[in-house]
Every structure is written in C-alpha cells, then in structure tokens.
Amino acid sequence: MTHASTDSASPGTTEFAPQRIVRIRGVDLCVQSIGRPADPAILLIAGAASSMLHWADEFCERLAAGSRFVIRYDHRDTGRSVSYPPGSPPYTGRDLDDDAIRVLDAFGVAAAHIVGMSMGGGIGQSLAIRHPDRVASLTLIATSPIRREPDDPDLPPPSEEVAAEFGGVSPPDWSDRAAVIDYLVGQELLCTSRSRPVPEEFVRDLATRTVDRAVSIASINNHFVVASGDDTPRDPLASITAPTLVVHGTEDPAFPLAHGTALADAVPGARLLPLEHTGHELPPAMWDAVIPAILRLSEPS
C-alpha cells in the first residue's frame, strides 16, 4: 500500500475492517478499525449520545491514508454497544473513561493518539491524567476543561437556545422513527455554525443511519444523566504531559471559544487551532485544516 504524505493524505487507500463486538470485563462494545495495525494508532472518541458514525468514513480514511491505524467505537448506549434502560444507566463517567482503555486493550495497543470530541474530549483529558502511559498525544475538539482551579475566570455558558434544548425539552416518541430523526436533526443543527450552516441533508443522513443502526435509540440520552460522583481526576490539567492540540470552533454555541482557549492555556505546551465559521462540530469544510494537524501531532518520534 502506498501511503500519502502527512499533509496530502487522500481517502480510498485503505478499507475498513468489519465492525465487531468485543467483550471486556462484561461490557460489550462495538469497534471498528481502518489502516495497518503496525502504524501509529489513533483512537477516536465521540461525544455524548454519539456513536462511531459521528466520525465520518472519509475522515477516518484520510487519517488512515497518512499511515495511521485508526480505531473508532460505539460508547455504551449508542450504536451496537451494550445498552441500558433509558434514564437508568448503571455506570459512571469513570466507566466511560475505562471503556476507552478497554478498546485499546482489545486491539493490543499499548499507547494511542487520542482524538476526542466534546464529551470525548473530556474523556481524553481524564485518560491523559489517569493513564499517561496510554496516551501518546491528545487532540481535544469542541470541548471544555474538566478541571478548573478556584482562581480561574468563569467561562461563558451555552447559548440560550442550546441551554433550553438540552435542559428540559421533552424527547420524542422513541418508537416513531421519523420523529426521532427530526429530533436528532434539530439538536445537531442547533449546535452548528450560523455563518456557514452545515447542509441539512448531511445532518439528516447521519441521523437516519444513527437511528437505523442503534440497538436502543431511546438510550442515547443516558449519557446526560450518568452519575458523576467523584469521577473527575484530582490532578490538574497542568499535569498532562502528552503533546496536545486544542481544536475549537469560533462560533461554538455549546462551549464558546473561551472554553478552548482556557483548555489550551491549562495544558502545558498545548496549541490552539481555532476554526472560523465553525460551531460545535467538525464539518467537512474544516478537514483540510484538522486532519494534517492531527497527523503532524501523531508523527512517530
């Protein structure tokens, strides 16, 4: 196989392995990889209520074409992974952290370049603190610091529209496929850029495939009611030693840009990559900037 250079990786040079279920410590997780296992591993960790489908095929293909072994997986309560009754998840945020380590173990990967989006970025930060030997580098997309020091300035809240939507709007009739798809499309579009909207057909296609693939689509909101307990690592973000890239949209209505700036300031040596005309998303229009940045960060030392 011919590998493209870091800055000009193109899709289509590799093929996805079949999706499969791995059972580790009694937890069934659906995983998939693309690329050569001998290449540096990249683990993609999606956001809350998001399955592996939120990492678009072409995005994964372009990373793999840069000589990377790319792994994506379904969180619990998403896609084909284990699901629990809606509103009653018997796990904590710490368990979601541990799931990422389980996935690496399933592939025999000692250390991976972690790329986390939103909640996945929070998991990435936690992994870099708790399991520094498993994190070769850290790319944090559209997320917020998981720890704040007492003297840190306050960060801006989500927009009023986002706060209202995720703070109390009733979910749909989960048995009504069309209503569920509309519900997911509405949530996604609410979080996208206003100056350069993501085409609705792109979002609707993702929502349709998400609904049709899920074991229990009604369980996806369990992530928003997961018991936090004392899950946040006690060590500060300043203890992170992994090379870190923070990617953040300038129009993010869920975590305004100040969250990304604060995160880059808190992690030693971190670099901030602002994405203009981008909300709480990673749209295809930004892949030409983000993919080369991830590949550079994950270059073998």
FENGIQUI-V79741 format. One record per helix or strand. SS is the DSSP state (2 for helix, 1 for strand). FROM is the first residue (numbers start at 0). LEN is the number of residues. If there is no record, write none. Layout:
ss	from	len
SS	FROM	LEN
SS	FROM	LEN
This chain:
ss	from	len
2	5	3
1	15	1
1	19	5
1	26	8
1	39	6
2	51	3
2	56	8
1	67	6
1	91	1
2	92	14
1	111	6
2	118	12
2	131	3
1	134	7
2	159	9
2	176	14
2	199	14
2	216	9
1	226	1
2	236	3
1	242	7
2	256	10
1	270	5
2	283	14
